[in-house]
Amino acid sequence: MKILIVRVSAIGDVIHTLPALFLLKKQIPSAQISWIVQKKAAALLSHHPALDRVWVLPDKYLYPAQWKATAHIMRDVKATTWDVIIDFQGILKTSLLIAQLKGKKYGFGKKHARSSWTRFFTHHHIDPQYTNIIQKNLSLAAEVVQNVTQEASCPALHTLRNDFNLFFSEESKQQVLKWLSLHKTEKIIALCPNTTWASKLWPTSRWQELLTLLCSHFNKPGDPIIALLGTSFTGEAAEKLLPFIQEHKLPVVIVPKMDLLTTACLFTHAALVIAPDTGLLHIADFLGIPSLGIFGPTSKKRHGPFLTEQNVKNCIQVECPHHYQKTHTKNANTVAEQDCMYTLTSKDVLSRVVRIIQGV
């Protein structure tokens, strides 16, 4: 039984699909499961023991500059005869991939595919009821299991959760341990300000205030150190904080450039991860690491932490009428007065951080 998962991006979307991989592997243990993914999220999957093979497409693989590389990879994918092909994304760029492949194709129906017309590229589609996107993906995987095994029952999420993991190389583990030893700490409070949409960002001034408050509160021996991540990832939110940290001589440790999987390994030593709706937040939840998510235009119920009960409770939903808009106005040059995320204060976040760290 050869199964191909198609979920090419982004980091958070891949994390939201991983539970479906483990469901498929648990219910069809003899299956050889492969995955097509873009380069930016590939580190999460490469060399993972649950996967038989991972095909890595270039980022922006439909751009003319990448056509040759994409065609070369797809020739290799097409050489395999697939029993099952699952499109967990349901958009143009995944439909163009699965259209080239032979095998029984599964996807979401008109109501739940991100582009409704993509259902014409699949043979079997479902419209599941769900609250969180992880449930949606699990429903599609369960449909595949039922069709393949003729068994309608699937394990409960809390049982399946015991099998979730990422595969950390020995090199990643040693790099993290060396960095922690250098800073004489075993635990960090990880701040990850970067995210993709301008509307998801918590304002720079709020992060500056929070940094000051955190450094003042967690300053005793044995306290976790404050660590800033993101200066080596796409996005400017973390970089904007560097002059402020230097000017005020704050004892904030800047995490050096690490690949995605090594960053995930670092999170296993985090007392808390603080981030807006971004891939790093979802990695923390997948690993069962305490997190505090800040959501505005996107829904914390639909796209927020789901696998760790306490992380669900810790999530903050800022009141924002600009649902799933990339800016808070029609004008991309949003001014401060129009940014809904300003309503969340640094003191509000600090009080939550303290309660989480203290286990209250």
C-alpha positions, -999 to +999 in steps of 0.1 A: +000+000+000+016+033-012+001+065+002+011+100-009+004+130+013+003+164-005+006+193+019+033+216+005+032+246+029+034+264+052+052+254+085+020+256+106+000+238+079+024+209+079+023+207+117-015+207+115-013+177+091+012+156+111-015+141+133-031+127+102+002+110+092+003+093+126-033+082+122-026+066+088+005+049+101-012+035+132-042+022+113-024+010+082+010+000+097+022-018+065+016+013+044+045+031+027+037+068+032+054+096+013+049+133+014+054+162-011+064+194+007+081+227+000+116+234+011+107+259+039+089+232+059+109+201+047+131+199+078+101+188+099+097+157+077+131+148+064+144+115+078+112+110+098+108+073+105+070+074+098+077+084+062+090+062+035+101+092+014+099+130+013+099+149-020+111+185-015+098+211-040+114+245-043+096+273-025+074+291-051+077+260-072+052+273-098+073+304-106+090+301-141+124+301-125+116+269-107+097+250-135+127+229-144+134+218-109+097+211-102+093+191-134+124+170-125+109+162-090+074+154-104+089+130-129+102+110-100+069+112-081+050+101-112+072+070-116+055+055-085+021+038-088+000+052-059-028+034-042-039+066-023-031+103-029-044+127-003-046+165-010-048+181+025-045+216+010-070+219-018-057+249-037-044+255-072-008+247-065-017+212-051-043+205-077-017+210-104+005+184-087-021+157-082-035+162-117-002+146-130-005+115-107-023+083-111-041+067-081-073+072-060-073+108-049-089+121-017-096+157-008-121+181+008-155+189-007-169+222-019-175+236+016-141+228+030-115+229+002-097+262+003-106+265-034-140+248-040-133+239-076-103+217-066-127+190-057-129+182-095-093+169-092-101+143-065-122+112-068-134+110-032-140+141-010-156+148+024-171+178+042-163+171+078-176+188+109-148+202+130-137+230+153-099+230+148-081+225+115-063+194+130-097+177+133-104+185+097-072+168+086-078+138+109-113+134+094-098+131+059-072+106+071-100+086+088-120+085+056-089+070+038-085+045+066-122+034+064-120+030+026-088+010+027-094-012+058-132-013+057-131-004+094-151+026+106-135+030+141-104+051+147-083+057+179-092+086+202-069+117+198-055+113+233-045+077+225-030+088+191-012+117+208+012+093+224+027+085+190+033+121+180+070+131+176+095+149+155+128+133+146+157+153+160+192+144+147+221+140+171+236+170+155+206+192+164+205+179+200+242+186+205+239+221+190+210+229+214+228+215+244+260+234+236+240+267+233+222+261+266+255+253+283+271+285+269+244+306+285+244+285+317+207+277+316+184+247+313+152+266+305+142+296+283+112+318+277+112+319+240+098+350+223+089+345+186+075+378+172+076+370+135+046+359+114+034+361+078+006+386+078+010+422+090-024+419+107-012+390+129+017+409+143+016+422+179+031+457+176+068+463+182+062+487+211+042+460+229+070+435+225+095+461+238+073+467+269+070+430+274+108+424+271+114+451+298+088+435+321+100+400+316+136+410+323+126+427+355+104+399+367+126+369+358+160+380+372+167+356+400+190+326+399+172+296+385+147+317+365+145+308+328+164+332+306+146+354+281+154+344+245+145+361+213+140+339+182+133+349+146+162+371+136+173+342+112+137+335+100+117+354+074+102+385+090+113+417+105+095+418+138+123+402+158+150+423+141+131+455+150+136+446+187+174+444+185+182+481+188+158+484+218+175+455+235+210+470+229+200+505+239+184+494+272+210+468+279+184+442+285+196+407+295+179+391+265+197+363+247+195+364+209+191+328+195+216+323+167+207+310+133+193+275+136+175+253+110+138+247+116+143+212+132+170+224+156+148+253+166+120+228+174+146+208+194+154+240+214+117+243+223+120+211+242+140+231+267+115+260+268+095+269+299+072+288+276+069+299+239+052+332+232+042+339+196+014+352+174-003+328+149+028+313+133+045+280+126+067+281+157+037+284+180+022+253+164+055+234+167+055+241+204+019+228+208+027+196+188+056+189+211+035+195+242+056+226+252+037+253+272+028+282+248+010+315+249-005+323+215-017+358+204-045+357+178-062+386+161-077+383+126-074+345+127-094+323+151-076+307+180-103+280+180-099+271+144-061+276+139-047+278+174-032+252+197-053+221+200-032+191+211-022+204+245-051+213+267-033+240+287-021+257+256-057+260+244-066+277+276-035+300+274-044+313+240-054+350+237-080+361+211-078+399+205-111+414+194-105+421+157-132+426+130-108+421+101-113+384+099-086+367+078-075+400+063-038+405+059-040+441+071-064+458+095-076+482+068-079+481+030-048+503+031-016+482+034+001+511+053-019+505+085-015+533+110-013+525+147-048+537+156-062+512+132-043+482+145-066+461+167-036+442+182-027+473+202-056+466+225-036+438+241-012+453+266+021+440+277+009+439+314-019+416+304+006+392+287+030+394+316+003+384+341-005+353+319+032+344+316+037+345+353+006+323+359+018+298+333+054+296+347+041+293+382+017+266+371-013+285+384 
